[in-house]
Amino acid sequence: MRVNDEARMTNDEGMTKFEVEIPKGKQRGMRSSFKHSSLFRHSSFLIRHFAFAVFLLIPLSAHTQSPPSAKEILASVRMMESRQQIDLQGQLRQDNNVIPFHLVQNGPMIRYSFANPDEVLQLRLGEKSSRLDLVTGEGTEQFEAAKLKQKIRGTGVTYEDLAFKFLYWPAARVLGEENVRTRNCWKLQLRAPSRESQYSNVLLWVDKASGALMRMEGYDWNAQLVKRFEVVSAQKIEGRWFLKQMRIEELQPGTNRALSRTYLEIKK
């Protein structure tokens, strides 16, 4: 029987449901060191992009004496994300504009299929980099840097947001701890290696207890905040947690005023 529960991530009750679902034996395992953790689900991201598209759980320990390094956190995110097997429907929604898509992942290969007009995007998650391609009748065509900065069908999501390239940036560090929606998170800063990205640096908030990517902020090359991704709710499908809704805000540079709000919504 298909189980489809939902949890809002705006209070402690919703996140407690995440923890209750974990068997006690696995809870003890999660309290071991970061390198020996094995629990991961989509939430993500940005996080993961759509990610942030579709990450939920990343193996992190809230009980280590010192925080894991940013390199360890990002390596674990990339490794575990590449093992997912999913087939879900979703949509991007901005005001009255609703853009449905079909999301299929088979290990490190993720496909996003849009209609009206037809467009198929293929994301390959590698060990050292990711690659986003446009699928055509002749094969695949890699996105160039200029194309990556373009918005997807007039929404606040760009092709670069979909490509998760910031998860591979080598200059990364843990800034400390900070609460997001009552959750205690590790806060990371990632710096772009070149000006090919629309972002000069990205901030990530990762829940210490569950490993959920709670928030991402992107800063332009004038060091001004221009975009914010934040998980609003999650859902349980066939015993696994998935992203249900993520809010993406385009901000007026240098202010906290939202110019637009796009919602990434995942359905079973």
C-alpha positions, 0 to 999 in steps of 0.5 A, a space after each residue: 500500500 502506498 503511504 503518502 504522509 506530509 510534514 510542514 517544516 515550519 515547526 518542531 512537530 513536523 521535523 520530529 515526525 522525520 526523526 520518529 520514522 527512523 528506527 532506534 537502531 539507525 538513530 544510534 548509528 546516526 550518532 556516530 561520526 559523519 564518515 560512518 553515517 548512511 542515511 540520505 533522502 531528497 530534500 534538495 536543494 537546492 537545494 539539491 536544487 531543483 534540487 535544491 530540487 529534491 534533497 531530503 536527508 543527508 547523513 550528518 551527526 549532530 553529536 560529534 565533538 567538532 563539526 564535519 568539514 565543508 568538504 566532507 559534507 559536500 562529498 557526502 551530499 554528492 555521493 548519496 544523491 547519485 544513488 537515488 532512484 525516483 520517478 515523480 511529477 512536479 511543477 514550477 508555479 509563479 503567480 498564475 503561471 504553472 509549468 508541470 514537469 516529469 522528474 526521473 532519476 536513475 542513479 547519477 542521471 536525472 531527467 527533467 521533462 517539460 511540455 508545451 513546448 517539449 524540452 528534456 534536460 539531462 543532469 549527470 552528477 559526477 564525482 568532480 563536476 556536474 553536467 547539464 545537457 539539452 536532449 535532442 533528436 540527435 543526442 545531447 547538447 551541453 549547456 554553455 555558461 551564458 545559457 545556464 544563467 537563463 531563467 526556466 520559462 519565466 520563473 525565478 529558477 535558472 538552468 544553473 540552479 538546476 545543475 547543482 554546480 555550487 556543490 562542486 566548488 572547492 572553496 567551501 567552509 563551515 561558518 558555524 551553527 544557526 537556527 532555521 525554522 527552529 532547527 539547529 543547522 550547520 551554516 556553510 559558505 561556498 565561493 565560486 571559482 570563476 565569474 561563469 556563475 551568476 553567484 559569487 558565493 552561496 550560503 547553505 543551511 543544513 539541519 544537524 539532526 536530520 541532514 535536511 537542506 533547509 535554506 540556500 542564499 545566492 549572492 551576486 558579484 557585488 556581494 549582494 543577496 539576490 536569491 533565496 531557496 527555502 524548504 517549506 514542506 516535505 512528504 512521505 511516499 512509500 516509506 521515503 521522505 521527499 521534498 513537497 514544496 520549496 519557495 524560491 525568491 528573487 530579491 532586489 539586490 541589497 535588500 530583503 524585498 522579494 521581486 518574485 516568488 516561485 514554488 517548486 512542488 513535487 507530487 507522487 
